[in-house]
């Protein structure tokens, strides 16, 4: 599938926190763990489960930096 998203990271699903409406998907990539919040319906339709190989695609309209 072609995409306009340039920031893509291959990885493996390490954890899923299933919610009633939305679920958190944690993907281990070479850049570290990336978390995504998607609808539970989408997760179910895709058949996502721990151990699946996936691509995490990041398209941000803004990146904020705060000094600690």
N, CA, C and O atoms as CSV, one atom per row, in Angstrom:
chain,resi,resn,atom,element,x,y,z
A,1,UNK,N,N,0.837,-1.178,0.000
A,1,UNK,CA,C,0.000,0.000,0.000
A,1,UNK,C,C,0.881,1.240,0.000
A,1,UNK,O,O,1.824,1.320,0.787
A,2,UNK,N,N,0.599,2.196,-0.853
A,2,UNK,CA,C,1.344,3.444,-0.902
A,2,UNK,C,C,0.761,4.430,0.102
A,2,UNK,O,O,-0.436,4.417,0.390
A,3,UNK,N,N,1.627,5.278,0.621
A,3,UNK,CA,C,1.206,6.247,1.634
A,3,UNK,C,C,2.036,7.513,1.492
A,3,UNK,O,O,3.177,7.464,1.034
A,4,UNK,N,N,1.470,8.637,1.879
A,4,UNK,CA,C,2.210,9.896,1.883
A,4,UNK,C,C,3.001,10.068,3.178
A,4,UNK,O,O,3.796,11.001,3.293
A,5,UNK,N,N,2.799,9.195,4.139
A,5,UNK,CA,C,3.489,9.290,5.422
A,5,UNK,C,C,4.956,8.886,5.245
A,5,UNK,O,O,5.246,7.785,4.777
A,6,UNK,N,N,5.871,9.770,5.617
A,6,UNK,CA,C,7.297,9.513,5.436
A,6,UNK,C,C,7.949,8.870,6.661
A,6,UNK,O,O,8.968,8.192,6.530
A,7,UNK,N,N,7.386,9.069,7.821
A,7,UNK,CA,C,7.953,8.517,9.051
A,7,UNK,C,C,7.281,7.185,9.351
A,7,UNK,O,O,6.230,7.139,9.989
A,8,UNK,N,N,7.898,6.101,8.887
A,8,UNK,CA,C,7.342,4.769,9.085
A,8,UNK,C,C,8.378,3.889,9.772
A,8,UNK,O,O,9.563,3.925,9.439
A,9,UNK,N,N,7.914,3.098,10.735
A,9,UNK,CA,C,8.790,2.255,11.531
A,9,UNK,C,C,8.237,0.837,11.568
A,9,UNK,O,O,7.119,0.610,12.030
A,10,UNK,N,N,9.022,-0.110,11.081
A,10,UNK,CA,C,8.632,-1.516,11.162
A,10,UNK,C,C,8.793,-1.965,12.610
A,10,UNK,O,O,9.732,-1.550,13.290
A,11,UNK,N,N,7.886,-2.804,13.078
A,11,UNK,CA,C,8.006,-3.263,14.449
A,11,UNK,C,C,7.089,-4.427,14.762
A,11,UNK,O,O,6.423,-4.979,13.885
A,12,UNK,N,N,7.074,-4.783,16.028
A,12,UNK,CA,C,6.286,-5.899,16.526
A,12,UNK,C,C,5.405,-5.415,17.666
A,12,UNK,O,O,5.866,-4.691,18.548
A,13,UNK,N,N,4.134,-5.816,17.648
A,13,UNK,CA,C,3.232,-5.443,18.739
A,13,UNK,C,C,3.685,-6.151,20.002
A,13,UNK,O,O,3.770,-7.379,20.036
A,14,UNK,N,N,3.977,-5.374,21.050
A,14,UNK,CA,C,4.436,-5.915,22.325
A,14,UNK,C,C,3.327,-5.956,23.365
A,14,UNK,O,O,3.349,-6.808,24.253
A,15,UNK,N,N,2.364,-5.057,23.273
A,15,UNK,CA,C,1.277,-5.028,24.249
A,15,UNK,C,C,0.052,-4.366,23.646
A,15,UNK,O,O,0.153,-3.482,22.795
A,16,UNK,N,N,-1.106,-4.814,24.108
A,16,UNK,CA,C,-2.376,-4.201,23.726
A,16,UNK,C,C,-3.181,-3.987,25.001
A,16,UNK,O,O,-3.404,-4.917,25.776
A,17,UNK,N,N,-3.611,-2.745,25.203
A,17,UNK,CA,C,-4.503,-2.430,26.315
A,17,UNK,C,C,-5.857,-2.143,25.690
A,17,UNK,O,O,-6.094,-1.067,25.140
A,18,UNK,N,N,-6.742,-3.134,25.788
A,18,UNK,CA,C,-8.041,-3.054,25.118
A,18,UNK,C,C,-9.026,-2.260,25.960
A,18,UNK,O,O,-9.221,-2.528,27.146
A,19,UNK,N,N,-9.635,-1.284,25.320
A,19,UNK,CA,C,-10.684,-0.514,25.966
A,19,UNK,C,C,-11.999,-0.758,25.256
A,19,UNK,O,O,-12.039,-1.398,24.205
A,20,UNK,N,N,-13.067,-0.249,25.827
A,20,UNK,CA,C,-14.386,-0.441,25.229
A,20,UNK,C,C,-14.499,0.270,23.886
A,20,UNK,O,O,-15.028,-0.291,22.926
A,21,UNK,N,N,-14.001,1.510,23.819
A,21,UNK,CA,C,-14.104,2.290,22.579
A,21,UNK,C,C,-12.774,2.423,21.857
A,21,UNK,O,O,-12.723,2.361,20.628
A,22,UNK,N,N,-11.682,2.609,22.623
A,22,UNK,CA,C,-10.356,2.742,22.030
A,22,UNK,C,C,-9.384,1.802,22.723
A,22,UNK,O,O,-9.590,1.414,23.873
A,23,UNK,N,N,-8.318,1.438,22.008
A,23,UNK,CA,C,-7.299,0.552,22.558
A,23,UNK,C,C,-5.925,1.149,22.305
A,23,UNK,O,O,-5.714,1.859,21.322
A,24,UNK,N,N,-4.981,0.849,23.215
A,24,UNK,CA,C,-3.602,1.300,23.062
A,24,UNK,C,C,-2.777,0.143,22.528
A,24,UNK,O,O,-2.801,-0.960,23.074
A,25,UNK,N,N,-2.048,0.409,21.456
A,25,UNK,CA,C,-1.188,-0.591,20.832
A,25,UNK,C,C,0.254,-0.142,21.016
A,25,UNK,O,O,0.625,0.937,20.553
A,26,UNK,N,N,1.081,-0.957,21.689
A,26,UNK,CA,C,2.496,-0.646,21.871
A,26,UNK,C,C,3.309,-1.458,20.873
A,26,UNK,O,O,3.243,-2.687,20.847
A,27,UNK,N,N,4.077,-0.748,20.052
A,27,UNK,CA,C,4.868,-1.374,18.993
A,27,UNK,C,C,6.343,-1.157,19.294
A,27,UNK,O,O,6.786,-0.021,19.461
A,28,UNK,N,N,7.111,-2.254,19.364
A,28,UNK,CA,C,8.555,-2.150,19.557
A,28,UNK,C,C,9.211,-1.980,18.197
A,28,UNK,O,O,9.066,-2.832,17.320
A,29,UNK,N,N,9.938,-0.871,18.023
A,29,UNK,CA,C,10.630,-0.575,16.772
A,29,UNK,C,C,12.110,-0.357,17.066
A,29,UNK,O,O,12.516,-0.320,18.227
A,30,UNK,N,N,12.904,-0.214,16.031
A,30,UNK,CA,C,14.326,0.083,16.211
A,30,UNK,C,C,14.513,1.433,16.896
A,30,UNK,O,O,15.546,1.663,17.523
A,31,UNK,N,N,13.536,2.324,16.788
A,31,UNK,CA,C,13.593,3.648,17.416
A,31,UNK,C,C,13.088,3.621,18.853
A,31,UNK,O,O,13.158,4.636,19.546
A,32,UNK,N,N,12.583,2.485,19.311
A,32,UNK,CA,C,12.020,2.362,20.648
A,32,UNK,C,C,10.551,1.979,20.577
A,32,UNK,O,O,10.020,1.687,19.506
A,33,UNK,N,N,9.908,1.985,21.731
A,33,UNK,CA,C,8.478,1.648,21.801
A,33,UNK,C,C,7.661,2.837,21.320
A,33,UNK,O,O,7.871,3.964,21.769
A,34,UNK,N,N,6.738,2.588,20.416
A,34,UNK,CA,C,5.806,3.613,19.943
A,34,UNK,C,C,4.413,3.153,20.328
A,34,UNK,O,O,4.058,1.992,20.126
A,35,UNK,N,N,3.623,4.063,20.883
A,35,UNK,CA,C,2.260,3.739,21.290
A,35,UNK,C,C,1.269,4.431,20.382
A,35,UNK,O,O,1.462,5.580,19.985
A,36,UNK,N,N,0.214,3.723,20.062
A,36,UNK,CA,C,-0.834,4.276,19.206
A,36,UNK,C,C,-2.185,4.009,19.850
A,36,UNK,O,O,-2.427,2.924,20.379
A,37,UNK,N,N,-3.050,4.989,19.803
A,37,UNK,CA,C,-4.419,4.826,20.267
A,37,UNK,C,C,-5.304,4.716,19.030
A,37,UNK,O,O,-5.372,5.646,18.226
A,38,UNK,N,N,-5.977,3.583,18.881
A,38,UNK,CA,C,-6.880,3.374,17.752
A,38,UNK,C,C,-8.216,2.879,18.284
A,38,UNK,O,O,-8.311,2.444,19.432
A,39,UNK,N,N,-9.241,2.945,17.453
A,39,UNK,CA,C,-10.522,2.434,17.913
A,39,UNK,C,C,-10.419,0.919,18.089
A,39,UNK,O,O,-9.716,0.235,17.346
A,40,UNK,N,N,-11.124,0.427,19.073
A,40,UNK,CA,C,-11.146,-1.013,19.318
A,40,UNK,C,C,-11.748,-1.730,18.117
A,40,UNK,O,O,-11.339,-2.843,17.786
A,41,UNK,N,N,-12.702,-1.108,17.478
A,41,UNK,CA,C,-13.300,-1.700,16.279
A,41,UNK,C,C,-12.245,-1.902,15.194
A,41,UNK,O,O,-12.200,-2.963,14.570
A,42,UNK,N,N,-11.394,-0.899,14.961
A,42,UNK,CA,C,-10.330,-1.027,13.962
A,42,UNK,C,C,-9.360,-2.133,14.345
A,42,UNK,O,O,-8.927,-2.911,13.495
A,43,UNK,N,N,-9.015,-2.200,15.640
A,43,UNK,CA,C,-8.108,-3.237,16.106
A,43,UNK,C,C,-8.686,-4.625,15.821
A,43,UNK,O,O,-7.982,-5.520,15.354
A,44,UNK,N,N,-9.957,-4.783,16.106
A,44,UNK,CA,C,-10.615,-6.071,15.881
A,44,UNK,C,C,-10.718,-6.395,14.390
A,44,UNK,O,O,-10.473,-7.531,13.985
A,45,UNK,N,N,-11.079,-5.405,13.573
A,45,UNK,CA,C,-11.207,-5.628,12.130
A,45,UNK,C,C,-9.864,-6.000,11.502
A,45,UNK,O,O,-9.817,-6.776,10.548
A,46,UNK,N,N,-8.755,-5.437,12.045
A,46,UNK,CA,C,-7.425,-5.753,11.538
A,46,UNK,C,C,-6.905,-7.069,12.114
A,46,UNK,O,O,-5.929,-7.628,11.613
A,47,UNK,N,N,-7.555,-7.560,13.161
A,47,UNK,CA,C,-7.119,-8.799,13.791
A,47,UNK,C,C,-5.781,-8.661,14.495
A,47,UNK,O,O,-5.004,-9.615,14.550
A,48,UNK,N,N,-5.502,-7.460,15.040
A,48,UNK,CA,C,-4.215,-7.222,15.680
A,48,UNK,C,C,-4.081,-8.011,16.973
A,48,UNK,O,O,-5.022,-8.118,17.760
A,49,UNK,N,N,-2.867,-8.570,17.175
A,49,UNK,CA,C,-2.590,-9.294,18.410
A,49,UNK,C,C,-1.107,-9.157,18.740
A,49,UNK,O,O,-0.294,-8.846,17.869
A,50,UNK,N,N,-0.764,-9.391,19.994
A,50,UNK,CA,C,0.628,-9.324,20.431
A,50,UNK,C,C,1.454,-10.284,19.580
A,50,UNK,O,O,1.059,-11.426,19.347
A,51,UNK,N,N,2.606,-9.801,19.122
A,51,UNK,CA,C,3.500,-10.601,18.286
A,51,UNK,C,C,3.383,-10.313,16.806
A,51,UNK,O,O,4.258,-10.702,16.033
A,52,UNK,N,N,2.306,-9.630,16.387
A,52,UNK,CA,C,2.132,-9.294,14.969
A,52,UNK,C,C,3.193,-8.305,14.510
A,52,UNK,O,O,3.577,-7.404,15.256
A,53,UNK,N,N,3.662,-8.477,13.286
A,53,UNK,CA,C,4.560,-7.524,12.638
A,53,UNK,C,C,3.694,-6.438,12.015
A,53,UNK,O,O,2.747,-6.736,11.287
A,54,UNK,N,N,4.014,-5.185,12.298
A,54,UNK,CA,C,3.224,-4.056,11.803
A,54,UNK,C,C,4.160,-2.913,11.402
A,54,UNK,O,O,5.364,-2.962,11.653
A,55,UNK,N,N,3.593,-1.903,10.785
A,55,UNK,CA,C,4.301,-0.665,10.496
A,55,UNK,C,C,3.620,0.450,11.274
A,55,UNK,O,O,2.412,0.650,11.153
A,56,UNK,N,N,4.395,1.173,12.069
A,56,UNK,CA,C,3.887,2.343,12.785
A,56,UNK,C,C,4.192,3.553,11.906
A,56,UNK,O,O,5.356,3.847,11.632
A,57,UNK,N,N,3.161,4.244,11.468
A,57,UNK,CA,C,3.329,5.419,10.614
A,57,UNK,C,C,2.971,6.665,11.419
A,57,UNK,O,O,1.921,6.726,12.059
A,58,UNK,N,N,3.854,7.649,11.376
A,58,UNK,CA,C,3.675,8.864,12.170
A,58,UNK,C,C,3.536,10.052,11.235
A,58,UNK,O,O,4.422,10.323,10.425
A,59,UNK,N,N,2.433,10.749,11.350
A,59,UNK,CA,C,2.229,11.977,10.582
A,59,UNK,C,C,1.727,13.023,11.574
A,59,UNK,O,O,0.549,13.043,11.934
A,60,UNK,N,N,2.621,13.873,11.999
A,60,UNK,CA,C,2.285,14.875,13.012
A,60,UNK,C,C,2.183,16.255,12.380
A,60,UNK,O,O,2.980,16.619,11.516
A,61,UNK,N,N,1.201,17.006,12.820
A,61,UNK,CA,C,1.072,18.382,12.342
A,61,UNK,C,C,1.873,19.336,13.206
A,61,UNK,O,O,2.147,20.467,12.803
A,62,UNK,N,N,2.253,18.881,14.403
A,62,UNK,CA,C,3.051,19.720,15.290
A,62,UNK,C,C,3.837,18.839,16.246
A,62,UNK,O,O,3.369,17.783,16.670
A,63,UNK,N,N,5.046,19.293,16.578
A,63,UNK,CA,C,5.866,18.622,17.567
A,63,UNK,C,C,6.232,19.664,18.609
A,63,UNK,O,O,6.776,20.718,18.279
A,64,UNK,N,N,5.934,19.371,19.862
A,64,UNK,CA,C,6.186,20.310,20.944
A,64,UNK,C,C,7.376,19.838,21.769
A,64,UNK,O,O,7.544,18.641,22.000
A,65,UNK,N,N,8.199,20.781,22.212
A,65,UNK,CA,C,9.341,20.478,23.071
A,65,UNK,C,C,9.201,21.323,24.331
A,65,UNK,O,O,8.952,22.526,24.257
A,66,UNK,N,N,9.363,20.687,25.484
A,66,UNK,CA,C,9.325,21.405,26.754
A,66,UNK,C,C,10.630,21.133,27.495
A,66,UNK,O,O,11.136,20.011,27.501
A,67,UNK,N,N,11.154,22.159,28.107
A,67,UNK,CA,C,12.368,21.981,28.890
A,67,UNK,C,C,12.010,21.389,30.241
A,67,UNK,O,O,11.055,21.824,30.884
A,68,UNK,N,N,12.777,20.397,30.667
A,68,UNK,CA,C,12.527,19.740,31.950
A,68,UNK,C,C,13.009,20.583,33.099
A,68,UNK,O,O,12.878,20.182,34.256
